[in-house]
Amino acid sequence: MNIYRSIRILLILILFGSFTSQAKIYHVSTFTELESVIISLLPGDTVLLAAKEWNNVTLTFKGEGTPEAPIVFGAEVPGQTFLTGSSRIQISGKWLVVRDFIFKDGNISNSCSIVEFRTDSDELAYNCRLTNVSILSYNPTNKDIDTKYVSLYGTNNRVDHCTLLGKTNSGATLVVWLDETPDYHLIDHNYFGPREDLGYNGGETIRIGTSDWERYNSNCIVEYNLFEECDGEIEIISNKSVGNHYRYNTFDRCEGTLTLRHGSDCWVYGNFFFGDLSKDCGGIRIIGPGHRVFNNYLENLNGTSYRAAISLVNGIPDSPANGYRQVDDARVGYNTIINCKEPFAIGAGVDEEKTLPPINSYIENNLIVARSGLDLVKDYASTDGVSWKGNIHNADKIGITADGFIKAELPMINDGTLYRPDDGNPAIGAALNGVFDTITVDIDGQSRPLNGKDIGCDQVSNNPVVIKPLTNKDVGAHYDSSTYADKILLPKHIIKIEDGVAKLYFERTDSYMVSFYSMMGQELSKKAVSGNFYVQNIVSYPPVFVVDIRSSNSRYVTKIINNSF
């Protein structure tokens, strides 16, 4: 045997030997059973909670998985394990996956988080994942009791494909809590459903940070989420930290704004905002220094001032952490604004305390199809600190005296989702060089040229559209995905691992869809096969993976130890 391969095998045995012969699936039907299992979990193990109602329990999931072999806590049958009453989940450790549960019929009597990425103040979660979980109208009867549906601590965690809706009480739906270490969390492909107006501060849908930590980096990414009728308060998303990116999200009939409330140097791009003319729906509100807002689409927003399509807020001299820092070096460009009541609000919120207008800021190459008779820009304080360039519009009035505006007829075409420049639209190829020369794609994910970009969020192109407004089917929890549960009366397929290949001997000759997944849910391969035998090369597969075999009337899912190293 080659000496280097011998060393490799030895290293694999050292790293994974503790679980390759021990990885197990535990079926748990009582709280006592769960407690006894938790203390003995090894990388690659899976704990499946019985398909029943678990009432008034705090489920503490701890463990030390690995990137290749996370520890999975899931529902025995996806969507059939219900957590009710005052039930909660707490997670701490490394490389854990929590999936497939439903919280419903909540009866919370004290302030808490329903899912918390820590089990104690010094026991946090790292590289852990919450996926395919629903939290549905899980509220106390007293709306003044503060709860969070999800509280993120630690670093590099992910919340994805979850459904969070119906919150009626005080407290943000999802919160990222900061410390001195940047978080690097990923919040993606979730459905944030209707949330009624709380009536006072504290009804955010997402909050990243607090005013006390607003000078610290969080570096989170919030992407591909659908926010639908999130009306809890004016701040749908409340940014209170540094370095976060908000991209490719869809906001549908939300009576509020994506608010850069505290912090600095955040990017907002590739998002879709759709309003309802019967509500005060807003767009993007900018406070503080260094923010970038580009490639966004905003339509039918009826808000003004703080809720304008794009609002730059006045600041407070020597602002305290919980005040309003002056807008400085804001860059707003290549956005498309359609039929919004107030496309731009400059100096919103000006009063005896907030006396500092935006400075050193740029608004360039935006396309605005305006409402008849309304100003394009509402000057609440002073626009002297804003440079305007290449903004094309059809408004009756600009509202300020400044260069940088081009009035023109703007033929647009509705493709069923968005209004886009039609043939002959003067926005095509007309963008001027400026602060966003380096952007290379538009809101669709299509390429932009180095020179001669189109004004607005959309570059006219025949290339495939890869980023679109999201619908319910694109996001949220869905309970027909693969799971790690073995089922009663499964087909009697046989799987053998030999010499770097997986040999699948099917119970009978038939047509099958054979899929291989990593333990983190990444699809490794997928193929339609016919017959009673199939071979798949697995040399590059992780030490533990999942095989999903489906026919027209059966399904077989199992976890495999890869001994091909």
N, C-alpha and C positions, 0 to 999 in steps of 0.2 A: 504493500500500500504506500502511496506517495506520502512522504513525511509531513508535507504541508497539509494534506487532507487529514492526516492523523491528528495533527495539532488542532485543526478546525473542529473535528469531531469531539476532541477532548474539551475544547472551549464550549461547544454547544451543550455537552453533558454537564459541564460545570454550571452554565447559565440556566439551563432549562431542565436539568435532570431532576430537580426538586418537584417538577410537575408533569413531565412527559409520561411518567408511569402512574401518576396519581390524579390527573385531571378528571374531575367527576361532575356529574349532574345531580344536584340534590333537590328532591321534591319536598317542599315544606308546607305543612298544612296547619301548624300551630305556631304561636309566638315562642313557645318554649323550644320547639324544634329549630326555629330560626336562630335563637340565641346559642344553641349548642353547635350549630353549623358554622356560624360566623368565626369562631375562634380558631377553626382549623382550615380555613380556606387557603388555597394555593393558586398561583397564576394559572389561568386557563379554566378554573372551576366555574360552574354555573349554578346559581340558586334560583329555583322556580317556585313562586308562591302560588298556592292552590287557587283555582278558579272559584272564588267565593267572595263574600263580603267580609272585609277586615275592618272592624268597627273600633274606634277609639284606641288605636295603637300607634306608638311611635316606633317606626322601623329604622333601626340604626344599621347602616351598611358600611362596613369597614373592610379594608383589605389592601394588599400590595400586589397588584398585577404588573404586567409588563406591556410594552407597546405591542408585542407580537401575541401576547396571551393575557388580555385583560380579564378581570373577574366580572362576571355578568350577574346582575340581579334583575330578574324579569318575571313576567306573568306566565304561568303555565300555559294558558291559552290567551294570546294577546287580546286585550280589551275585555277580558272576563274576570280579572282580579280587581275588585272595587275597594277603594279606601274611603271610608265614610266617617261621619261624626267629627271627632277631633283628630283623626289620624294624620300623621305627618311622616316624612322621610328625611333622615339626616345621612349625609355621605361624607366620609373622610378617608384619606389614603391616596393611592396612586393607581391610575389606569383601571378605573371601575366604570362599568356601564350599567345604568338604571333605565329600564325600558318597559313599555307596553302596559302600564297601569292606568287606571281611571280614578280620579278623585271626584266624588259627587256627594250630595246630601250632607254638606258640611254643617257642623254646629260648633263653631269655635267660640270659646269663652274668654280667651286671653290673647295678648299680643304675641305673635309668633310668625315664623315662616313655614309654609306648607312643605316646600322642598328646600333644604338648606345644605349648602356645600361645606359643611363643617359639622363635627359632632361635639366640639368644645371650642373654647376660645383659642386654643393652641393645637387643635386637631383639624386641619383644613384639607381640602380636596385639591389634587393636582392631576392634570391630564385626565380628568373624569368627564363623563358624558351623561346627560339626561336626554333621552330620545323617545319619541312615540308615546308620550305621556300626556293625558288630558287632565286639566283642572277646571271643573265646570261649576260656576256659581257656588264656590266653596267659601261661604261667608258667615260671619257672626250675625246674630239678630240685631245687635247694636252697631250701627255703622261707624261709630266713633272709636271702636276698637281697631287698632292699627295692625294689619297683617300684610305679609307679602306672599304672593304665590310662589316665587322663586327668589332665593337670596344666594348670590354667587360670592364665594370667598376663594382664597388660594390663587392659583395661576393656571393658565392654559386649559381651562375647562370649556365644554361646549354644551349648549342647549339648542337642540334642533328637532324639527318635525314634531313639535308639541302644540297642543291646542289649549289656550288660556283665555277664558272668556267669563263674562257675567259677574265680574267683581263689583260689589256695591258699597264696600266699606273703605275706611281710610287706609292709606298705604299704597305705594306703587305696586304694580303687578309683578314686575321683575326688577331687581336691584343688583347692581354690582357694587360691592363694598371694597374700598381701597385701603391699602397700607403703603409702606415705602417702596414695595416691589411692584413694578408694572404688571398688569393682570394678564393681558393677551388672551382674553376670553373670546369665543366665537359664538354669536347668537344668530342662528340662521334657519330659514325655512319653517318658521313658526307662524301659527295663526293666532293673532291677538284680536279676539272677537269683541262684540259690543260691550261697552262699559258706560254706564249712565253717569251724568254729571254729579260729582260728589257734593258740590256746593261750596267747597272751600279747598285750600291748598292741600295737596297730598294724594291726588288722584291720577298721578302719572301712570302711563303704561310701562315705560322703561325709564329707569334713572341710573346713570353711570356716575357714581361718586356723590359727594356732598360738598357743601361750600367749604368745610374745614379742610378738604383734600383737593381743592380746585387747582392748586399749582403742581399737582403730581400727575405723572403719566399713568394712564390706564391702558392705552393702546389696544382697545377692543375693536372688533369688527362686528357691525350689525348689518346683516345683508339678507336679501331674498326673504323678507318677512312681509306678511300681509296684515295691515292694521285696518280693521273695518269698524266704523262707528265707535271709535275710541274717544269718548266725550268726557272722560273723568275730570279733566281740567284743561287749561290752555296749553300745558306742556304734555303733549303726547309722548315725546321723548324729551327727557331733561338731561342734557349733557352738563356734568359738573366736574370735569377732569380734562386732561391733556391728551392729544394724540389719537383720538378715536376716529374711525371711518364709518360713515353711514351711507350705504350704497345699495342700489338695486331693490329697494323696498317699495311697496305700494301702499299708499294711504287713501282709503276709500271712505268718503263722507265722514271724516273725523273733524270734530269741532274743536280744533286746537292747532298746534304747530309743532314741527321738529325744532326744538328750542336749544340753542347753544347758550345755556343760561350762565354757567361759570366755566372756567377753564380756558384753554386756548388751543390753537393749531389743530383744529379738527377739520375733516374733509367731508363734505356732503355732496354726493354725485350719483347720477344715474337713477334717481328716484322718481316715482310717479305720484302726483297728488291729484285726486279727483274730488271735486267739491259737490255740494248740494246747495242750490240757490236758496233753499229755505232755512239754511243753517249758516252760522258764522265760521265756516271752515277756513283754515289758514294754511300757510305754507311753511316757510323757513324763517326763523327769528334769530338774528345774529347779535351777540353781546360779547365783548372782549376782543383780544387781539389774535391775529394770525389765521383766521378761518378762511377756507376755500369752499366755494359753492358753485358747482358747474354741472352741465349736462343733465339738468333736471327738467321735468315736464310738469306744469301746473295749470289746471283747467277748472273753470267754474268755481273759483274760490271767492266767497262773499265777505271775507273778513277784511278789516281795516286796522291801521295802526299796528299793534302787536300781532294781529292776525292777518296782516297783509300777505300777499303772495311771497314777497321777500322784504323783510323788515330789518333795518339797521337801527338799533336802539341807542338813545342818548345815555351817557355814562355819568358817574359820580366822581368828583375830584377826590383823590386818595381813597378810593372806594374800599370799604371793608370787604372781607371775604364773601359775605352774604349779600353784598350790594350789587352794583352794576358797573363793571369795568368798562372803560371807554373802548369803543370799536376802533381798532387801529390795524392797518394793513389787511383789511378784508378784501377778498378778490371774488367777484361774482361775474361769471361769464358763461356764454353758450347755453343759456336756459331758454326754454320756450314757455311763454305765459299766454294762455288763451282765455279770454272772457272773464278775467278776474276784476273784482271791483276796485282794488287798489294794487296795481302791479308792484310798485316800489313805495315803501314808507321810509323816509330818512329822518332820523332824530326822533323816532317814536318814543313816547313816554316822557318827553321833556316836561320838567316841572322845576320848582325851586331847588330841589336836591340834584336832579339829573340835568346838569347844565353843560355837559361836554358832548358836542356832536361828533360823529365819526370823522376820523382823520386818516390820511395816507391810504385811501381805499379806492378801488377800481371796479367799475361796472361796465362790462364790455361785451359786445357781440351777442346780445340777447335779442330774441324775436318776440314781439308783443303784439298780439291781436287784441285790441282794446275794446272796451264797452263804449258805446256811443255817449258823448257828452261828459265823460269823466276824465280827470287828470291822469296822465301816465305816471307821474311822480308826485307824491304828497310830501311836501317839505314841512315837517313839524318843528324844525329848529334851524339848522343851517346845512346846506349841501356843499359848502365851500371845500370841505375836506374830501370830497368824492370826485374822482376823475371819470368822465363818461366818454365812451368811444364805440362807434359802430353798432349802436342799438337801433334796430330797424322796427318800425311800428306804423300803425294806421290810426293812431289816436287823434281825437279832435284837438286836444290840448296836451302839451307836455307838462305844464304845471310849474316849471322852473325855467330860468334863463341860463342856458348852458349849451356848449357845443357837445357833439357826440351822439346826436340823434338824427336818424334818417327817416323821413316820412314817405310812405309809399303804399300803393295798393299791394296787398299780400294775398294772392290766390292760394288757398289751402284746400287740401282734400282729406276727408275723413276715411281712414282705412278700416273703420269699424271699431277701432280702439283709440287711436290718436289722430289729431289733426297734423298733417305734414305739408311741407311746401309743395305746391303743385308746379307743373311746368310753367316756366315764365316768372316764377316768384323771384324777385330781386335779391332775396336773402341767399340764394344759391351761389356759392363761390365768392361771396362778397365780404367775408370776415376780414377785419383789419388785424395786422400784427399787434400783439399786446402781451398781457401778462399770462395768457394761457396758450402761448405758441407751442408748448411742448405736449399738449394733449394729443393722443394718437387715435382715440376711438370716440364714437358718439354714444348716445343713450341706448342704442340697439346693440352695442358691441361691434359695430362696423367701423372699419378703418377711416380715419380722416387723413387727408393729404398734409404734407408739410406746409404748403402754401395753398391759398385758394379754398380754405375751409368754408363750409356753409355757416351762416349765422343761425343761432339757436341750437337746440339739443340734438337735432336730427341732421345727419349728413346723408343727402340723397344718394342711394346706393342700390345696386342689384345683388349685393352679397347677402348671405343668410342673416336673418335677425336672430341673435342669440340671447338677448335680454328683452323680456316682455313684461307688461303689467301682469301681476300675479292673480290667480284665482284660488278658490278653496282647494281645488284638486292638486295644486302645486305645492301646498304647504300643510302644516298641521299633522296631527296624529291620524294614521290610518292603520287598521288592525288586520289587514290581510297580508302583511309583510312576513318575511321568514322569521322564525323563532327557533329557539334551541330546545323546545319541549319535545320529548318523545311522546307518541300518542298511542292509544289503545288500538289494536287491530291494524298496525302499520303493515305495509307490504314487506315481505321478507327479502329485501335486497341484501346482498353481501358486498362489502367494500374491503378490498385488500390493498395495503400499501407495500409495494415492492420495487426496489431499484429506481426510486425517483418517480414512480408513476402510481396513480390511483386506478385500480382495476375494479370496475363496477359490474357485478353480476346481478342482473335484474330478475325479479321473481318470475316474470313471464315475458314473452316477446310482445313488445308494444312500442308506442311512440312516447318519448319522454323529453321533458325539458330539464337539463342538468345544469345546475348553477353552483359555483363555488364562491364563498364569501370569506373575508377575514372576520375575526371576532369583533372588529369595530364596524362591520357592516359594509365594507368596501367590496364591490363585485370583482372577483378575480378572473372568472371566466363564465360563459354561458353558452350553451349549445343545444340545439334540438337534435335528438338522435332517435334511431329506430333499431329494434332488435332486442337482444337479451344480454348484450355485453358492450361496455364502453371503457376506453382507456384515456386518462388525462395526465399529461405531464405536470408534476407538482414540485419540481426541483426548486423553482423560485418562490413557492408559496411559503407562508409563515409557519412556525412550528405547530400552531393549532389553527384549524380552519373549519368552516361549516360546509356541508354538502346538502343541497336541496334538490330532491328528485320529484318531479311532478308528472303525472299522466292525466288523462281526461277525467279520471274518477278517483285518484289517490294522490297522496303527498307523503314524502318521507324526508325528514330533516334530522341530521345528526352532526355531532361534533367529532372531528377526526384529529388524532395526533400524527403529525408529519414526522416520520422517522427516516426521512430520506437524506438528512444532513450527513 
